[in-house]
Amino acid sequence: PLETRMGKGKADVDYWAARVKPGTILYELAGVSEARARGAFFRVAMKMPVKCRMVGRRVEA
């Protein structure tokens, strides 16, 4: 706005950004089959601007 002092971050937020270190788990899925999780993860990974891979943990019953 006019007649406003400079600085102090008065502008609207244009976008959000977050720093994510390599090896960070971004999504966790529970209660779905592995095949369904892989399909969902593939669709999500295609929209991400970085390389992603699915990791899993085998639970012994």
mmCIF file of the N, C-alpha and C atoms, coordinates in Angstrom:
data_MODEL
# 
_entry.id   MODEL 
# 
loop_
_atom_site.group_PDB 
_atom_site.id 
_atom_site.type_symbol 
_atom_site.label_atom_id 
_atom_site.label_alt_id 
_atom_site.label_comp_id 
_atom_site.label_asym_id 
_atom_site.label_entity_id 
_atom_site.label_seq_id 
_atom_site.pdbx_PDB_ins_code 
_atom_site.Cartn_x 
_atom_site.Cartn_y 
_atom_site.Cartn_z 
_atom_site.occupancy 
_atom_site.B_iso_or_equiv 
_atom_site.pdbx_formal_charge 
_atom_site.auth_seq_id 
_atom_site.auth_comp_id 
_atom_site.auth_asym_id 
_atom_site.auth_atom_id 
_atom_site.pdbx_PDB_model_num 
ATOM 1   N N  . PRO A 1 1  ? 0.822  -1.204  0.000   1.00 0.00 ? 1  PRO A N  1 
ATOM 2   C CA . PRO A 1 1  ? 0.000  0.000   0.000   1.00 0.00 ? 1  PRO A CA 1 
ATOM 3   C C  . PRO A 1 1  ? 0.859  1.259   0.000   1.00 0.00 ? 1  PRO A C  1 
ATOM 4   N N  . LEU A 1 2  ? 0.309  2.310   -0.476  1.00 0.00 ? 2  LEU A N  1 
ATOM 5   C CA . LEU A 1 2  ? 1.023  3.579   -0.492  1.00 0.00 ? 2  LEU A CA 1 
ATOM 6   C C  . LEU A 1 2  ? 1.183  4.109   0.929   1.00 0.00 ? 2  LEU A C  1 
ATOM 7   N N  . GLU A 1 3  ? 2.190  4.909   1.110   1.00 0.00 ? 3  GLU A N  1 
ATOM 8   C CA . GLU A 1 3  ? 2.473  5.546   2.395   1.00 0.00 ? 3  GLU A CA 1 
ATOM 9   C C  . GLU A 1 3  ? 2.648  4.541   3.535   1.00 0.00 ? 3  GLU A C  1 
ATOM 10  N N  . THR A 1 4  ? 3.289  3.432   3.214   1.00 0.00 ? 4  THR A N  1 
ATOM 11  C CA . THR A 1 4  ? 3.596  2.417   4.219   1.00 0.00 ? 4  THR A CA 1 
ATOM 12  C C  . THR A 1 4  ? 5.103  2.265   4.269   1.00 0.00 ? 4  THR A C  1 
ATOM 13  N N  . ARG A 1 5  ? 5.653  2.134   5.443   1.00 0.00 ? 5  ARG A N  1 
ATOM 14  C CA . ARG A 1 5  ? 7.096  1.990   5.576   1.00 0.00 ? 5  ARG A CA 1 
ATOM 15  C C  . ARG A 1 5  ? 7.552  0.682   4.945   1.00 0.00 ? 5  ARG A C  1 
ATOM 16  N N  . MET A 1 6  ? 8.755  0.704   4.409   1.00 0.00 ? 6  MET A N  1 
ATOM 17  C CA . MET A 1 6  ? 9.292  -0.485  3.743   1.00 0.00 ? 6  MET A CA 1 
ATOM 18  C C  . MET A 1 6  ? 9.698  -1.542  4.767   1.00 0.00 ? 6  MET A C  1 
ATOM 19  N N  . GLY A 1 7  ? 9.676  -2.802  4.338   1.00 0.00 ? 7  GLY A N  1 
ATOM 20  C CA . GLY A 1 7  ? 10.092 -3.894  5.203   1.00 0.00 ? 7  GLY A CA 1 
ATOM 21  C C  . GLY A 1 7  ? 8.941  -4.464  6.003   1.00 0.00 ? 7  GLY A C  1 
ATOM 22  N N  . LYS A 1 8  ? 9.262  -5.274  6.960   1.00 0.00 ? 8  LYS A N  1 
ATOM 23  C CA . LYS A 1 8  ? 8.307  -5.874  7.892   1.00 0.00 ? 8  LYS A CA 1 
ATOM 24  C C  . LYS A 1 8  ? 7.364  -6.895  7.248   1.00 0.00 ? 8  LYS A C  1 
ATOM 25  N N  . GLY A 1 9  ? 7.579  -7.302  5.991   1.00 0.00 ? 9  GLY A N  1 
ATOM 26  C CA . GLY A 1 9  ? 6.810  -8.373  5.378   1.00 0.00 ? 9  GLY A CA 1 
ATOM 27  C C  . GLY A 1 9  ? 5.320  -8.121  5.274   1.00 0.00 ? 9  GLY A C  1 
ATOM 28  N N  . LYS A 1 10 ? 4.924  -7.025  4.688   1.00 0.00 ? 10 LYS A N  1 
ATOM 29  C CA . LYS A 1 10 ? 3.502  -6.697  4.593   1.00 0.00 ? 10 LYS A CA 1 
ATOM 30  C C  . LYS A 1 10 ? 2.811  -7.315  3.381   1.00 0.00 ? 10 LYS A C  1 
ATOM 31  N N  . ALA A 1 11 ? 3.556  -7.932  2.493   1.00 0.00 ? 11 ALA A N  1 
ATOM 32  C CA . ALA A 1 11 ? 2.971  -8.495  1.269   1.00 0.00 ? 11 ALA A CA 1 
ATOM 33  C C  . ALA A 1 11 ? 2.263  -9.813  1.560   1.00 0.00 ? 11 ALA A C  1 
ATOM 34  N N  . ASP A 1 12 ? 1.367  -10.196 0.654   1.00 0.00 ? 12 ASP A N  1 
ATOM 35  C CA . ASP A 1 12 ? 0.682  -11.478 0.762   1.00 0.00 ? 12 ASP A CA 1 
ATOM 36  C C  . ASP A 1 12 ? 1.674  -12.608 0.521   1.00 0.00 ? 12 ASP A C  1 
ATOM 37  N N  . VAL A 1 13 ? 1.395  -13.761 1.097   1.00 0.00 ? 13 VAL A N  1 
ATOM 38  C CA . VAL A 1 13 ? 2.242  -14.935 0.891   1.00 0.00 ? 13 VAL A CA 1 
ATOM 39  C C  . VAL A 1 13 ? 2.005  -15.446 -0.520  1.00 0.00 ? 13 VAL A C  1 
ATOM 40  N N  . ASP A 1 14 ? 3.081  -15.583 -1.301  1.00 0.00 ? 14 ASP A N  1 
ATOM 41  C CA . ASP A 1 14 ? 2.979  -16.038 -2.687  1.00 0.00 ? 14 ASP A CA 1 
ATOM 42  C C  . ASP A 1 14 ? 2.991  -17.558 -2.769  1.00 0.00 ? 14 ASP A C  1 
ATOM 43  N N  . TYR A 1 15 ? 3.853  -18.209 -1.989  1.00 0.00 ? 15 TYR A N  1 
ATOM 44  C CA . TYR A 1 15 ? 3.936  -19.669 -1.983  1.00 0.00 ? 15 TYR A CA 1 
ATOM 45  C C  . TYR A 1 15 ? 4.607  -20.124 -0.702  1.00 0.00 ? 15 TYR A C  1 
ATOM 46  N N  . TRP A 1 16 ? 4.459  -21.414 -0.380  1.00 0.00 ? 16 TRP A N  1 
ATOM 47  C CA . TRP A 1 16 ? 5.095  -22.008 0.790   1.00 0.00 ? 16 TRP A CA 1 
ATOM 48  C C  . TRP A 1 16 ? 6.194  -22.941 0.309   1.00 0.00 ? 16 TRP A C  1 
ATOM 49  N N  . ALA A 1 17 ? 7.257  -23.043 1.059   1.00 0.00 ? 17 ALA A N  1 
ATOM 50  C CA . ALA A 1 17 ? 8.346  -23.957 0.732   1.00 0.00 ? 17 ALA A CA 1 
ATOM 51  C C  . ALA A 1 17 ? 8.851  -24.591 2.020   1.00 0.00 ? 17 ALA A C  1 
ATOM 52  N N  . ALA A 1 18 ? 9.323  -25.812 1.902   1.00 0.00 ? 18 ALA A N  1 
ATOM 53  C CA . ALA A 1 18 ? 9.882  -26.512 3.060   1.00 0.00 ? 18 ALA A CA 1 
ATOM 54  C C  . ALA A 1 18 ? 11.123 -27.265 2.614   1.00 0.00 ? 18 ALA A C  1 
ATOM 55  N N  . ARG A 1 19 ? 12.143 -27.239 3.437   1.00 0.00 ? 19 ARG A N  1 
ATOM 56  C CA . ARG A 1 19 ? 13.366 -27.966 3.148   1.00 0.00 ? 19 ARG A CA 1 
ATOM 57  C C  . ARG A 1 19 ? 13.212 -29.391 3.668   1.00 0.00 ? 19 ARG A C  1 
ATOM 58  N N  . VAL A 1 20 ? 13.404 -30.369 2.794   1.00 0.00 ? 20 VAL A N  1 
ATOM 59  C CA . VAL A 1 20 ? 13.278 -31.775 3.177   1.00 0.00 ? 20 VAL A CA 1 
ATOM 60  C C  . VAL A 1 20 ? 14.611 -32.450 2.904   1.00 0.00 ? 20 VAL A C  1 
ATOM 61  N N  . LYS A 1 21 ? 15.208 -33.009 3.939   1.00 0.00 ? 21 LYS A N  1 
ATOM 62  C CA . LYS A 1 21 ? 16.507 -33.661 3.796   1.00 0.00 ? 21 LYS A CA 1 
ATOM 63  C C  . LYS A 1 21 ? 16.350 -35.027 3.137   1.00 0.00 ? 21 LYS A C  1 
ATOM 64  N N  . PRO A 1 22 ? 17.371 -35.483 2.394   1.00 0.00 ? 22 PRO A N  1 
ATOM 65  C CA . PRO A 1 22 ? 17.314 -36.815 1.788   1.00 0.00 ? 22 PRO A CA 1 
ATOM 66  C C  . PRO A 1 22 ? 17.113 -37.890 2.854   1.00 0.00 ? 22 PRO A C  1 
ATOM 67  N N  . GLY A 1 23 ? 16.293 -38.880 2.546   1.00 0.00 ? 23 GLY A N  1 
ATOM 68  C CA . GLY A 1 23 ? 16.040 -39.969 3.476   1.00 0.00 ? 23 GLY A CA 1 
ATOM 69  C C  . GLY A 1 23 ? 14.857 -39.738 4.393   1.00 0.00 ? 23 GLY A C  1 
ATOM 70  N N  . THR A 1 24 ? 14.211 -38.593 4.274   1.00 0.00 ? 24 THR A N  1 
ATOM 71  C CA . THR A 1 24 ? 13.059 -38.290 5.112   1.00 0.00 ? 24 THR A CA 1 
ATOM 72  C C  . THR A 1 24 ? 11.825 -39.021 4.591   1.00 0.00 ? 24 THR A C  1 
ATOM 73  N N  . ILE A 1 25 ? 11.063 -39.636 5.477   1.00 0.00 ? 25 ILE A N  1 
ATOM 74  C CA . ILE A 1 25 ? 9.825  -40.301 5.088   1.00 0.00 ? 25 ILE A CA 1 
ATOM 75  C C  . ILE A 1 25 ? 8.732  -39.241 5.000   1.00 0.00 ? 25 ILE A C  1 
ATOM 76  N N  . LEU A 1 26 ? 8.115  -39.136 3.829   1.00 0.00 ? 26 LEU A N  1 
ATOM 77  C CA . LEU A 1 26 ? 7.094  -38.115 3.614   1.00 0.00 ? 26 LEU A CA 1 
ATOM 78  C C  . LEU A 1 26 ? 5.686  -38.627 3.866   1.00 0.00 ? 26 LEU A C  1 
ATOM 79  N N  . TYR A 1 27 ? 5.436  -39.890 3.530   1.00 0.00 ? 27 TYR A N  1 
ATOM 80  C CA . TYR A 1 27 ? 4.095  -40.464 3.679   1.00 0.00 ? 27 TYR A CA 1 
ATOM 81  C C  . TYR A 1 27 ? 4.188  -41.817 4.355   1.00 0.00 ? 27 TYR A C  1 
ATOM 82  N N  . GLU A 1 28 ? 3.247  -42.107 5.207   1.00 0.00 ? 28 GLU A N  1 
ATOM 83  C CA . GLU A 1 28 ? 3.117  -43.435 5.814   1.00 0.00 ? 28 GLU A CA 1 
ATOM 84  C C  . GLU A 1 28 ? 1.698  -43.912 5.569   1.00 0.00 ? 28 GLU A C  1 
ATOM 85  N N  . LEU A 1 29 ? 1.578  -45.154 5.135   1.00 0.00 ? 29 LEU A N  1 
ATOM 86  C CA . LEU A 1 29 ? 0.260  -45.732 4.877   1.00 0.00 ? 29 LEU A CA 1 
ATOM 87  C C  . LEU A 1 29 ? 0.069  -46.940 5.771   1.00 0.00 ? 29 LEU A C  1 
ATOM 88  N N  . ALA A 1 30 ? -1.120 -47.095 6.310   1.00 0.00 ? 30 ALA A N  1 
ATOM 89  C CA . ALA A 1 30 ? -1.441 -48.254 7.142   1.00 0.00 ? 30 ALA A CA 1 
ATOM 90  C C  . ALA A 1 30 ? -2.871 -48.676 6.837   1.00 0.00 ? 30 ALA A C  1 
ATOM 91  N N  . GLY A 1 31 ? -3.112 -49.971 6.921   1.00 0.00 ? 31 GLY A N  1 
ATOM 92  C CA . GLY A 1 31 ? -4.465 -50.470 6.741   1.00 0.00 ? 31 GLY A CA 1 
ATOM 93  C C  . GLY A 1 31 ? -4.877 -50.683 5.305   1.00 0.00 ? 31 GLY A C  1 
ATOM 94  N N  . VAL A 1 32 ? -3.920 -50.635 4.367   1.00 0.00 ? 32 VAL A N  1 
ATOM 95  C CA . VAL A 1 32 ? -4.224 -50.906 2.960   1.00 0.00 ? 32 VAL A CA 1 
ATOM 96  C C  . VAL A 1 32 ? -3.273 -51.974 2.451   1.00 0.00 ? 32 VAL A C  1 
ATOM 97  N N  . SER A 1 33 ? -3.673 -52.662 1.384   1.00 0.00 ? 33 SER A N  1 
ATOM 98  C CA . SER A 1 33 ? -2.807 -53.697 0.819   1.00 0.00 ? 33 SER A CA 1 
ATOM 99  C C  . SER A 1 33 ? -1.586 -53.049 0.174   1.00 0.00 ? 33 SER A C  1 
ATOM 100 N N  . GLU A 1 34 ? -0.527 -53.835 0.032   1.00 0.00 ? 34 GLU A N  1 
ATOM 101 C CA . GLU A 1 34 ? 0.699  -53.299 -0.561  1.00 0.00 ? 34 GLU A CA 1 
ATOM 102 C C  . GLU A 1 34 ? 0.473  -52.897 -2.012  1.00 0.00 ? 34 GLU A C  1 
ATOM 103 N N  . ALA A 1 35 ? -0.323 -53.664 -2.749  1.00 0.00 ? 35 ALA A N  1 
ATOM 104 C CA . ALA A 1 35 ? -0.599 -53.335 -4.150  1.00 0.00 ? 35 ALA A CA 1 
ATOM 105 C C  . ALA A 1 35 ? -1.329 -51.993 -4.261  1.00 0.00 ? 35 ALA A C  1 
ATOM 106 N N  . ARG A 1 36 ? -2.299 -51.786 -3.406  1.00 0.00 ? 36 ARG A N  1 
ATOM 107 C CA . ARG A 1 36 ? -3.044 -50.522 -3.426  1.00 0.00 ? 36 ARG A CA 1 
ATOM 108 C C  . ARG A 1 36 ? -2.145 -49.354 -3.003  1.00 0.00 ? 36 ARG A C  1 
ATOM 109 N N  . ALA A 1 37 ? -1.287 -49.591 -2.018  1.00 0.00 ? 37 ALA A N  1 
ATOM 110 C CA . ALA A 1 37 ? -0.363 -48.550 -1.558  1.00 0.00 ? 37 ALA A CA 1 
ATOM 111 C C  . ALA A 1 37 ? 0.621  -48.181 -2.660  1.00 0.00 ? 37 ALA A C  1 
ATOM 112 N N  . ARG A 1 38 ? 1.130  -49.184 -3.382  1.00 0.00 ? 38 ARG A N  1 
ATOM 113 C CA . ARG A 1 38 ? 2.063  -48.899 -4.483  1.00 0.00 ? 38 ARG A CA 1 
ATOM 114 C C  . ARG A 1 38 ? 1.392  -48.053 -5.561  1.00 0.00 ? 38 ARG A C  1 
ATOM 115 N N  . GLY A 1 39 ? 0.155  -48.379 -5.893  1.00 0.00 ? 39 GLY A N  1 
ATOM 116 C CA . GLY A 1 39 ? -0.567 -47.595 -6.896  1.00 0.00 ? 39 GLY A CA 1 
ATOM 117 C C  . GLY A 1 39 ? -0.757 -46.152 -6.465  1.00 0.00 ? 39 GLY A C  1 
ATOM 118 N N  . ALA A 1 40 ? -1.159 -45.962 -5.219  1.00 0.00 ? 40 ALA A N  1 
ATOM 119 C CA . ALA A 1 40 ? -1.357 -44.607 -4.701  1.00 0.00 ? 40 ALA A CA 1 
ATOM 120 C C  . ALA A 1 40 ? -0.030 -43.859 -4.640  1.00 0.00 ? 40 ALA A C  1 
ATOM 121 N N  . PHE A 1 41 ? 1.008  -44.538 -4.182  1.00 0.00 ? 41 PHE A N  1 
ATOM 122 C CA . PHE A 1 41 ? 2.305  -43.888 -4.066  1.00 0.00 ? 41 PHE A CA 1 
ATOM 123 C C  . PHE A 1 41 ? 2.838  -43.486 -5.433  1.00 0.00 ? 41 PHE A C  1 
ATOM 124 N N  . PHE A 1 42 ? 2.636  -44.338 -6.439  1.00 0.00 ? 42 PHE A N  1 
ATOM 125 C CA . PHE A 1 42 ? 3.111  -44.023 -7.785  1.00 0.00 ? 42 PHE A CA 1 
ATOM 126 C C  . PHE A 1 42 ? 2.465  -42.732 -8.288  1.00 0.00 ? 42 PHE A C  1 
ATOM 127 N N  . ARG A 1 43 ? 1.170  -42.585 -8.075  1.00 0.00 ? 43 ARG A N  1 
ATOM 128 C CA . ARG A 1 43 ? 0.477  -41.373 -8.525  1.00 0.00 ? 43 ARG A CA 1 
ATOM 129 C C  . ARG A 1 43 ? 0.967  -40.134 -7.771  1.00 0.00 ? 43 ARG A C  1 
ATOM 130 N N  . VAL A 1 44 ? 1.228  -40.281 -6.488  1.00 0.00 ? 44 VAL A N  1 
ATOM 131 C CA . VAL A 1 44 ? 1.734  -39.154 -5.697  1.00 0.00 ? 44 VAL A CA 1 
ATOM 132 C C  . VAL A 1 44 ? 3.155  -38.795 -6.132  1.00 0.00 ? 44 VAL A C  1 
ATOM 133 N N  . ALA A 1 45 ? 3.999  -39.811 -6.337  1.00 0.00 ? 45 ALA A N  1 
ATOM 134 C CA . ALA A 1 45 ? 5.403  -39.577 -6.693  1.00 0.00 ? 45 ALA A CA 1 
ATOM 135 C C  . ALA A 1 45 ? 5.527  -38.858 -8.034  1.00 0.00 ? 45 ALA A C  1 
ATOM 136 N N  . MET A 1 46 ? 4.598  -39.099 -8.948  1.00 0.00 ? 46 MET A N  1 
ATOM 137 C CA . MET A 1 46 ? 4.658  -38.434 -10.255 1.00 0.00 ? 46 MET A CA 1 
ATOM 138 C C  . MET A 1 46 ? 4.428  -36.926 -10.126 1.00 0.00 ? 46 MET A C  1 
ATOM 139 N N  . LYS A 1 47 ? 3.765  -36.497 -9.088  1.00 0.00 ? 47 LYS A N  1 
ATOM 140 C CA . LYS A 1 47 ? 3.483  -35.074 -8.891  1.00 0.00 ? 47 LYS A CA 1 
ATOM 141 C C  . LYS A 1 47 ? 4.564  -34.360 -8.070  1.00 0.00 ? 47 LYS A C  1 
ATOM 142 N N  . MET A 1 48 ? 5.467  -35.120 -7.478  1.00 0.00 ? 48 MET A N  1 
ATOM 143 C CA . MET A 1 48 ? 6.507  -34.527 -6.644  1.00 0.00 ? 48 MET A CA 1 
ATOM 144 C C  . MET A 1 48 ? 7.647  -34.002 -7.521  1.00 0.00 ? 48 MET A C  1 
ATOM 145 N N  . PRO A 1 49 ? 8.270  -32.889 -7.153  1.00 0.00 ? 49 PRO A N  1 
ATOM 146 C CA . PRO A 1 49 ? 9.358  -32.334 -7.955  1.00 0.00 ? 49 PRO A CA 1 
ATOM 147 C C  . PRO A 1 49 ? 10.711 -32.999 -7.684  1.00 0.00 ? 49 PRO A C  1 
ATOM 148 N N  . VAL A 1 50 ? 10.740 -34.044 -6.883  1.00 0.00 ? 50 VAL A N  1 
ATOM 149 C CA . VAL A 1 50 ? 11.983 -34.745 -6.559  1.00 0.00 ? 50 VAL A CA 1 
ATOM 150 C C  . VAL A 1 50 ? 11.792 -36.240 -6.797  1.00 0.00 ? 50 VAL A C  1 
ATOM 151 N N  . LYS A 1 51 ? 12.912 -36.968 -6.865  1.00 0.00 ? 51 LYS A N  1 
ATOM 152 C CA . LYS A 1 51 ? 12.829 -38.417 -7.006  1.00 0.00 ? 51 LYS A CA 1 
ATOM 153 C C  . LYS A 1 51 ? 12.327 -39.025 -5.702  1.00 0.00 ? 51 LYS A C  1 
ATOM 154 N N  . CYS A 1 52 ? 11.407 -39.967 -5.824  1.00 0.00 ? 52 CYS A N  1 
ATOM 155 C CA . CYS A 1 52 ? 10.845 -40.634 -4.653  1.00 0.00 ? 52 CYS A CA 1 
ATOM 156 C C  . CYS A 1 52 ? 10.932 -42.139 -4.842  1.00 0.00 ? 52 CYS A C  1 
ATOM 157 N N  . ARG A 1 53 ? 10.980 -42.847 -3.740  1.00 0.00 ? 53 ARG A N  1 
ATOM 158 C CA . ARG A 1 53 ? 10.934 -44.302 -3.812  1.00 0.00 ? 53 ARG A CA 1 
ATOM 159 C C  . ARG A 1 53 ? 10.141 -44.815 -2.622  1.00 0.00 ? 53 ARG A C  1 
ATOM 160 N N  . MET A 1 54 ? 9.587  -46.011 -2.796  1.00 0.00 ? 54 MET A N  1 
ATOM 161 C CA . MET A 1 54 ? 8.780  -46.601 -1.736  1.00 0.00 ? 54 MET A CA 1 
ATOM 162 C C  . MET A 1 54 ? 9.652  -47.541 -0.923  1.00 0.00 ? 54 MET A C  1 
ATOM 163 N N  . VAL A 1 55 ? 9.595  -47.411 0.365   1.00 0.00 ? 55 VAL A N  1 
ATOM 164 C CA . VAL A 1 55 ? 10.298 -48.322 1.267   1.00 0.00 ? 55 VAL A CA 1 
ATOM 165 C C  . VAL A 1 55 ? 9.252  -48.989 2.140   1.00 0.00 ? 55 VAL A C  1 
ATOM 166 N N  . GLY A 1 56 ? 9.557  -50.182 2.591   1.00 0.00 ? 56 GLY A N  1 
ATOM 167 C CA . GLY A 1 56 ? 8.587  -50.899 3.400   1.00 0.00 ? 56 GLY A CA 1 
ATOM 168 C C  . GLY A 1 56 ? 9.258  -51.615 4.554   1.00 0.00 ? 56 GLY A C  1 
ATOM 169 N N  . ARG A 1 57 ? 8.425  -52.077 5.450   1.00 0.00 ? 57 ARG A N  1 
ATOM 170 C CA . ARG A 1 57 ? 8.914  -52.817 6.602   1.00 0.00 ? 57 ARG A CA 1 
ATOM 171 C C  . ARG A 1 57 ? 8.053  -54.061 6.720   1.00 0.00 ? 57 ARG A C  1 
ATOM 172 N N  . ARG A 1 58 ? 8.682  -55.192 6.765   1.00 0.00 ? 58 ARG A N  1 
ATOM 173 C CA . ARG A 1 58 ? 7.962  -56.454 6.924   1.00 0.00 ? 58 ARG A CA 1 
ATOM 174 C C  . ARG A 1 58 ? 7.698  -56.674 8.404   1.00 0.00 ? 58 ARG A C  1 
ATOM 175 N N  . VAL A 1 59 ? 6.453  -56.908 8.748   1.00 0.00 ? 59 VAL A N  1 
ATOM 176 C CA . VAL A 1 59 ? 6.078  -57.142 10.137  1.00 0.00 ? 59 VAL A CA 1 
ATOM 177 C C  . VAL A 1 59 ? 5.842  -58.630 10.314  1.00 0.00 ? 59 VAL A C  1 
ATOM 178 N N  . GLU A 1 60 ? 6.607  -59.244 11.214  1.00 0.00 ? 60 GLU A N  1 
ATOM 179 C CA . GLU A 1 60 ? 6.447  -60.669 11.509  1.00 0.00 ? 60 GLU A CA 1 
ATOM 180 C C  . GLU A 1 60 ? 5.289  -60.843 12.477  1.00 0.00 ? 60 GLU A C  1 
ATOM 181 N N  . ALA A 1 61 ? 4.382  -61.747 12.151  1.00 0.00 ? 61 ALA A N  1 
ATOM 182 C CA . ALA A 1 61 ? 3.218  -61.962 13.024  1.00 0.00 ? 61 ALA A CA 1 
ATOM 183 C C  . ALA A 1 61 ? 3.453  -63.096 13.994  1.00 0.00 ? 61 ALA A C  1 
# 
